[in-house]
Amino acid sequence: MAIVKKQFYKNHKTNGDEYLFHLARDTDSGEVFIIRQSDYVVDGGSEKQMTLYDFLAGGGNRQNALLQLIGTLVPE
């Protein structure tokens, strides 16, 4: 299984923690999903995968950034 991904959002917290959000695709299955990477000190850093549906249901700046990325895929 090979995963390709493109970062679309980065969030820096005031305490120095950082969150990176990627649009990802499994090249074998074709599945598309979101990967959230965190260097959050308490959990020692983590990576979480979620469906597009679950991610977009949250609303907010991260979701708007993903929608902008998707919009660039459609030619004018």
C-alpha positions as CSV (number, residue, x, y, z in Angstrom):
1,M,0.0,0.0,0.0
2,A,1.5,3.4,-1.1
3,I,0.0,6.6,0.2
4,V,0.5,9.8,-1.7
5,K,-0.5,13.1,0.1
6,K,-0.6,16.8,-0.4
7,Q,-0.5,19.2,2.6
8,F,-3.3,21.8,2.5
9,Y,-3.3,23.3,6.0
10,K,-0.8,24.0,8.8
11,N,-1.9,25.2,12.2
12,H,0.6,26.6,14.8
13,K,-0.6,26.8,18.4
14,T,0.7,29.4,20.8
15,N,2.3,26.7,22.9
16,G,4.5,25.6,19.9
17,D,2.4,22.6,18.9
18,E,1.8,22.2,15.2
19,Y,-0.9,20.4,13.2
20,L,-0.5,19.5,9.5
21,F,-3.4,18.4,7.4
22,H,-3.0,16.4,4.2
23,L,-5.3,15.2,1.4
24,A,-4.2,11.6,0.9
25,R,-4.9,8.7,-1.5
26,D,-4.0,5.0,-1.3
27,T,-2.6,4.2,-4.7
28,D,-3.7,0.6,-4.5
29,S,-7.3,1.0,-3.4
30,G,-7.9,4.5,-4.7
31,E,-9.4,5.5,-1.3
32,V,-9.1,9.2,-0.6
33,F,-9.0,10.5,3.0
34,I,-7.5,13.1,5.3
35,I,-4.4,12.6,7.4
36,R,-3.9,14.9,10.4
37,Q,-0.3,14.9,11.8
38,S,0.4,16.4,15.2
39,D,3.5,17.0,17.2
40,Y,1.4,17.6,20.2
41,V,3.7,17.2,23.2
42,V,1.3,15.3,25.5
43,D,0.7,12.3,23.1
44,G,4.2,12.4,21.7
45,G,3.0,13.2,18.2
46,S,0.4,11.4,16.3
47,E,-1.2,10.7,12.9
48,K,-4.9,10.3,12.5
49,Q,-6.8,9.3,9.3
50,M,-10.4,10.3,8.7
51,T,-12.9,10.2,5.9
52,L,-13.5,13.3,3.8
53,Y,-17.1,13.2,5.1
54,D,-16.1,13.3,8.7
55,F,-13.5,16.0,8.1
56,L,-15.8,18.3,6.2
57,A,-18.6,17.9,8.7
58,G,-16.5,20.0,11.2
59,G,-16.5,23.2,9.2
60,G,-13.9,25.9,9.8
61,N,-10.6,27.2,8.3
62,R,-9.1,23.7,7.7
63,Q,-12.2,22.6,5.8
64,N,-12.2,25.8,3.7
65,A,-8.5,25.2,2.9
66,L,-9.4,21.7,1.6
67,L,-12.3,23.0,-0.5
68,Q,-10.0,25.6,-2.0
69,L,-7.5,22.9,-2.9
70,I,-10.3,20.8,-4.5
71,G,-11.4,23.9,-6.4
72,T,-7.9,24.2,-8.1
73,L,-8.4,20.8,-9.7
74,V,-11.3,22.1,-11.9
75,P,-10.0,24.0,-14.9
76,E,-11.7,27.4,-15.6
